Amino acid sequence: MMDGTASGLRTPWEEPPARGEAIEIAEGVLWMRLPLPMVLDHVNVYAIDEGDSWTIVDTGFSTGKTKAIWTDLLAGPLKGRPVSRVVVTHHHPDHVGLAGWFMAEQGAELVTSRTSWLMARMLILDYEETVTPQAIEFWRSAGMDEAILQKRIDEKPYNFADVCDPLPVGYTRLKQDDVFRAGGRDWDVHMGNGHAPEHVTLWSRDDNLVLAGDQIISSISPNIGVYPTEPDADPIGDWIESCQRLATLARGDHLVLSGHKLPFTGLPLRMKQMEDNHHNALDRLEAHIAEPKPASACFSPLFKRTVDENIYGLALVETIAHLNNLLRTGRATRTRNASGAWLWQAVKKG
Ligand SMILES: [Zn+2]
């Protein structure tokens, strides 16, 4: 996560809802918060009033604690009414973790993009007991510190199923340009990319609400990473394309309801900041690799804070994302060194 300057943005609520409570952010739209056991320690979820039931947007991790909080929320602010639909903005566990639980316990319908569905279902089923050779090769290519690499090889890998309930088959697809009816509003569906492929965002036609998931966040830039599943992916290019396309929809009065941090207005400025952050990062990175370096030696131009063990993994995947973009756009080249790491070097400007 990189810091974004938030000047000019307004956050109408300076305090998030307390645990087990909800804030009615607009008529029939409730904002709630669930804890995450990570550096980013919370996720926002929303409930949209459908009269006799609720449509919820995102779910939090599957943990005993999160289920207990949801049970309190259902009995309290959600007035004992059932959850009839779960909208999942994207496939990450803090958003999809309890979708299967709501489906199994409440008979809720799952609504998401096809790619989010496929990624979530695949990664929840794909349980790895040991680190794959492809992951080791990927980390070696990134020049991962040998001690960290060995620790990862020795540890049981992180699996989606550790923090997600099983996801049954069956979902309803949202796609670009659909109109989704919820809470007495028509919502235009626009897909984002970069943080997660085919990330759902919902734009109300009837008032100023935007349900943005992690595609648009007020004060942090969501992690944009490259993984062993697609080592040569260019999510930064995808992100910049999404920023430019979604910026054409942005209005100053939009109230953006994001997956993390606080709801905010000032979206046109934020869209520009989010794009500029990555252009500036790419420029700094390009200057940093005037002499050849592995990805693991490229954190300083991208991260203002020291990269400790807690964020090393996130920092590495984000750094590779930026390097892959420089390669794609003809601004860098790479060669293998003797230990199998890519050395990245900026193309000299003539
Ligand atoms: Zn996410």
Boltz pocket constraint, residues with backbone or C-beta under 6 A from the ligand:
constraints:
  - pocket:
      binder: B
      contacts: [[A, 90], [A, 92], [A, 195], [A, 196], [A, 214], [A, 222]]
      max_distance: 6.0
